[in-house]
Amino acid sequence: MLVVGPDGTVAGSVSGGCVEAAVYELAAEVRRSGRPQLQRYGASADDPFAVGLTCGGEIDVFAEPISRRSFPQLQVVADDLAAHRPTAVATVIAHPDPGRLGRKLVITADSVHGSLGSARADAAVTDDARGLLAAGRSTVLSYGADGQRQDVGMEVFVASHAPPPRMLIFGAIDFAAALARQGSFLGYRVTVCDARAIFATPARFPTADEVVIDWPHRYLTAQAEQGAIDARTVICVLTHDPKFDVPLLRVALRLDVGYVGAMGSRRTHHERLNRLRAAGLTDAELSRLASPIGLDLGARTPEETAVSIAAEIIARCWGGGGRPLTELDGRIHHDPMP
């Protein structure tokens, strides 16, 4: 997304630079006319000087004027995002009736604001948008002009705004402070938890969103019971102390989360596996554990180790192998892992 303010200032980006200047001009035109436009940019064989993407692909950009009159529900979206409530915004980007362009629905798990122009369309899009919101996906959906399924005429872009994923770091040590900085940089909502109050202080972890004093396994269990853990959550266990690690990992490895990693030497890792097996974990559950934590970057300092851990989390999320791109052929970008 890219926003052009009333004074011409810009926030955000749509293409990383390839078509930003053209999109800026499109936004200026839409602001003058007050009419939304759907514009396609891509490589042109007929006009080598046409605006296009350096990667050779194509991109559709929908530009619309935003004001209190055109989008009265914007404050609802802002409030939901500030409160970390999942919210989807559905916008009509193509329709036989130009008056329907830009119509919006704001959809949460239990409320709907606005209208796309008919009750039938509102009901169909609300249903589909809630499914996309649960999966954290944004996409363009096609319907008939009045919301008929398996028909064409109306296109609706559903933008899912999920709360930031969580990074839970257990162990209030220097490596945790460095990892908290990396987690915040990557867009995670970072929690540092340790049972030792003398170490778990906000002053030691200024980039963490919260610092919790509690036994790690007890805190994680409570968070799971409250529904505050999901499939995007990453859990990093940096204590390498059996009295903390084993009860915590026994809980963590049985949760539906995106990543569980534990710090320690290979000897510590093997001893930890034996303790976890004795605690009742299966080989399938243990196979989810990334230990020793991180990728092989040769890291030594807390900051280097934090980069190593962050790199492994990214690789697990997107299915990357961690090898230099110069050694690989084919696509650079990966599709999200299931």
PyMOL commands that set and color helices and strands:
alter all, ss='L'
color gray80, all
select helices_A, chain A and resi 20-33+74-82+98-100+119-135+174-185+202-204+216-225+242-252+266-278+283-286+302-318+325-327
alter helices_A, ss='H'
color red, helices_A
select strands_A, chain A and resi 2-4+10-12+37-42+58-63+87-94+104-107+112-115+139-144+153-161+166-170+189-194+210-213+234-237+259-262+289-290
alter strands_A, ss='S'
color yellow, strands_A
deselect
rebuild
show_as cartoon
